[in-house]
Amino acid sequence: MHQLRRGDSEKADMEAKVSYLELFFDLVFVFTITQVAHLVIDAHSLLDVFKALLVLTVIWWMYGGYAWLANNIGTDRFIYRMLMFCGMAGFLIMAISIPSIFRAGGAPFGIAFLLVTIIHILLFKHSPHVTSIKAITYLAPFNFSAALLVLASGILNTWYTWSWWLMVAAVLVILTASFKNQGDNFVINTRHFVERHSLIVLIALGETILSIGLGSSHLIIKFTLFVSIILSLAIVITLWWSYFHMDTILAEDYMLQASLEKRARLAMLAYWHAHLIMISGIVISASGIEVAIKHLNDESVHSFSWYLNGGIALYLVGSAIFRRLVHIGPAGTRLGAAALSLFILMFNAFSWMGTLPMMTIQILVLAGMIVIEQHKYKKFSN
């Protein structure tokens, strides 16, 4: 294994600000998350939800790759900016293609994904850190293989219904790459890295806010609708609090204190794997909120309860894994809250409670989790 030099990382950590170009680039991810959420809403079975998560995993792998890229090379040079804009265009085409990705949109998605993969590798080759260049050289065959499988799946979608299995194969290639090279040898600008991924979580939560607006935009404002909007916002607030109150700060401190090799592995395990689970949960719960508000008075629509409670449970599981990896707090509290969310789901699945009571109980579970964790933080700090 090539050893990282502490001087490289300490120098990288001196420049910790996310650039305006990166913030501009992230606007495409806002649209991407919205498209994946609607892929979940339009699902007719758990298999369709699984396919939507396959799409999210593929996107998250390369989108995360661009976050690692900007972490290494910066975005100030003209040629870098032009190539980043080309990558941005590729992600936009991917996002536009998502609603029909398993039909006619599969080929455009695959071509765009191959484009962003090529740009990513070309740009990473200009990293000032030799170890990062060696690391991306190792990952390049995996990335190309995954991109070609996604493209093949998209091309064959028109004729074969089984071609989505090629998407499964692409995800397996991605997971293999992520576990075989757990960020090894990459130089990580810790403060920039944590800030960038925190902003991505904020974007995902922003999709939930958007779902509240989309769900209520064509409805007549009544008291029950007003209450559902407030309760939905309260759910988003508790999810925000669970991540941004202490987790980002403590995670950054832990990574800064870790050895350079461990820091790189944490970047992959905690900020790609665990965050993929968290973002998947946010996207699914956002879909549930939109469906719940749209069909507030139709108790025959139960998909929202599976999406809302199941998505929150998935987010909490990912959050617990994240916390355990970076040693920042009690993971058991999150797992307990996830179990309670699934328990609420069971009740609502049998129509034993309505939409508003279900949302209220879910808020109490999340708020209770936060209060317990705050108490534990105070005991630990004292």
N, C-alpha and C positions, 0 to 999 in steps of 0.2 A: 504493500500500500504506500502510495506517495504521501509523505508527511506535509501537512500544511505548516507554513511559517507564521508564527504569532505576529510578526511585524506586518505581514500582509493584512491580517484580519484587524489588527489594531488600527492600521491606517485606514482600512475600509470603514471602520466604525466611527471615524472622525467625521465622515460626511454622511449624515443620517437622514437627510430630508428627501421625501418623495417629491419628484419633479412635477411640474404642471403638465408635461407631456404624458406622464403616467396617469395622472388624474383624468386627463382627456381620453386616454386609451381606455380607462375603466368605464367610461360611459357606454362603450359597446357591450361590456359585461352586464350592465344594467338591462339592456334589451335582451341579451342572451338569457339571463335568469327569468325574465318575463316570459319568453318563448318556451322555456322548459316547464315553467309553472303551468302554462296553458296546455302543454302536452300531457301533463298529469291530470288536469281538469277534464280533458277530452278522453281520458282513458276509460275503456269499457271493462277492464279486468285488471287483476294484479299483475298479469303478464305485461300489460301496456304500461303500468307504472314502472315495472322492472326495466322495460325498454327505455323509458324516459330517463331513468337513473343511469343506464348505460351511456346515453348521450351526454348526460351531465359529467360523467366520469371522464369520457374522452375529451370534452371541452376543458374540464378542470385541469387535466394533465398538462395540456399545452398552454392554457392560460396561466397556470402556476409557473410553467417554464418561462414565460415572458416576464413574470415577476422576478424570478431568479436571474434572468438575463439583464434586466435593468439594474438589479442589485450588483451586477458585476461590471457592466461596461458604461453605465450612465447614459444620458440621452442628449448630451449637449452638442455633439458633432453633427454636421449637416447630413452626411450619408447615413448615420445611425437613425436620425429622425425620419428620413425618407423611407428607410426600410421598415421602421416601426409603423409608419403610416400605411405601408403596404400590408403589413401584418394586421393592422387594424381593419383594413378593407376586407381581408380574408375572414376575420372573425365576424364582421358584419354580414358577409354572405352566408357564413355558417348559421348565424342567428336567424336570418331571413328564411333559410331552408328548413329549419327545425320542425315547423308544423307538418310538413310533408316528407320528413326525412326517411320514413320507411315506405315511401312511394316515389313520386317524381323528384322530390327534393333531395334524395339520397346522393345522386351524382354531383350536383353543385356543392353540397356539403363536403363530400369527399375530396373534390378538387381543391376547395378552399382550405381544407384541413392539411392537405399535402403542401400547399403553398406556405401556410404559416409555419409548418414544420421545417421546410427548407430555409426560410428566412431566419428562423430561430437558430438553427445550426450555424448558418453563415455568420450571423452577428456574434454568436458566442465564441467563434474562433478568434475574435478580436479582443477577447478579455485580456486585461493586463496581467492576469494571474495564470501562470503556466499550469498550475494544478487544476484550475477550473477548465482549461482547454482540454486537458487529458480526460477529465471527468465527462465532458460533453462528447468527446470522441468515443468514449466507451458506450454512452447512451444512444448515440446517433443511429446505430443499426436497429435498436429497439424502436426508436421513434419512427424511422422510415417504415419498418415492418407494420407497425400499428396504423400508420397513415395509409399504406397500401391496402391493408385489410378493410379499413373504413371506406376507401374509395371503391374497392371491389364489392363491398356490401351495397353501396349506393348504386352502382351500375347494375347489379343483378336484381335490385329491388323491383324493377319494372316487370321482370319475368318470373321470379321465384320468391314465394312467400317465406321460404326458410333462410333467405340470405341474411336476415338479422343475426343469425348465428355467427357470421363473420364479424359483426360488431362485438359479440361476446369474445371472440378470439382476439380482437384488437385490445379489449379491456384486459384480458389475461396477459397479453404481451406487456401492457403498461404496468400492471401490478407486478409482473416478474421483474421488470426493469427497476421499479421503485424499491423492491425488496433486495435485489441483488446489488444495487448501488444506492444505499440509503443516504444519498447526499454526499458520500465520501469524496474528499478532495476538493469540493467546491469551497471557495472563499465566501464567507457570509458577512455582509454588512448588517449586523444584528438589528440595530435600531431602525434602519430603513426597512429591513425584512419584516419585522414585527408590525411596523406602522402600515406597510403596504397590505399585509394580510388582514389587519384590523379594518382597513378601509373596505376590503372585499366583503368581510362579514357585514359591515355597515350597508353595503350595496344590497346584499341579500335581504337584510332586514327592511331596506327601502322597498324591495319588491313586495313585502308583506303590507306595507303602508299603501302601495299602489293597488294591491288586491282589495283592500278595504274600499278604496275609491271606486274601483271598477265594479265591485259587487253592489255598491249602493248608488251608482251614478244615474241609473234609469228608474229608480224607485221613488215613490212619493214618501217624503219625510214624515214618518209617524213616530210615536213614542217608542215602540218596540225597535224600530230601525235605528233610532237615535241611541238607544241603550246598547244595541248590538255593535254599533260603531265604537262607542266608548269602551265596551268590553274587549273588542278586538284590539283597539289601541293599547289597552292595559296589558294584554298578552304580549304585544310587541315590546312594550316598555320593560316588562319583566325579563324577556329574552335579552334585550339590550343590556339591562343591569347585570344579568348573570355573566356577561362576557366583558363588558367595558368598565365595570366598577373597579375590579382589582386584577382580573385574570391577565389582561394584556401587560400591565405594569410588572407583575410578579414573574410572568413568563419571560419578559425581556431581561429582567435582572438575573434569572436563572441561566439563560442562554449566554449572557455576557460573562458569567462566572465559570461556565463549562469550558472544558478543553476544546481545542479547535476541531478535532475530529468528532467529538461528541456533539459539538454545536451544529456541525453540518448534518449529522444524522438526525438530530432533533428537528432541524428545519424540514427534513423529508417526512419523518414519522408524525410529528406534532402539527406541522403546518400544511402538509399535503394530505396524509391519510386521515388524521383526526378531523381536519377542517373539511374534508370532503364529506364525511359523515354529518358534520354539523350543518353545512350548507345544504346538503340533501334534505335534512330534516326541516330546515327553514323553508325551502322551496315547497315541500309537500304540505307543511302547515299553512303556508300562504295560499296554496290552492284550496285548502279546506276552508279558510276564512272567506275567500271570495264566493265559493259555492254556498256556504252557510248564510251569508248575507243576501245573496241573490234569491235563495229559496227559504227565506226566514220563516214563512208561514206554511211551508210545505214539509210536514214532518215525515213524509214518505221518502224524502231524499236523505239518505244516511251516509253517502260517500264522504260528506264533509267531516263527519265525526272520525272516520278512519283516517282521513288526511290530516285533520287538525290535531287530534290527540296522538295519532301514530307519528306524525311529523315532529311534534314536540318531544315525544319519547326518544325518537331517533337523534334529535339534536342534543338532548341531555346525555345520551349514551356517548356520542362523539365528544361532548364537552368533558365528560368524566374521563375518557381516554386521554384527551388533551391535558387535563389537569394531572393525571397520573404520570404522564410522560415528562412533564416539566416541573413536577413536584411543587405545585403551587397551592394546594388546598385539598379539602376532603372530597374525594371522588364518590364515596358512598352516598353522600347526600343527593348527588345528581342521579345516581342509579336508583335510589329510593323514589325520587320524584318521577323518574321515567316509568317505574313500575306502577305508581299511582295514576299516571296519565293513561296507561294501558287499561287499568282497572276502570277508570272513568269511561273509556271507550266501550268496554263491555256493557256497562249500564245503558249507554245511549244506543248501542247497537240493537238492544231489545226494546227501544222506545220507552224506557222507564223515566226518562227526563227529556225536557225540551232543549232547544238550542241555547237559550239564555242561561238557564240553570247550569248546563254543561260548561259553558264558557266561564261562568262565575266560579264554579268549583275548580276548573283548571287554573284560573288566576290565583285562587287561594293556595293551591298546591305549589305553584311557582313562587308566590310571595312568601309562603312558609319556608320553602327551601332557602330563599335569600336571607330571611331573618335568622335561620339556624346557622347559615354560613357566616353571617356577620358576627354572630355571637362567638363562633369558633375563632374567627380572625382576631377579635378583641382579646380572647383568652391567650391566643398564641403570641400576640404582640406584647402582652403584659408579662 
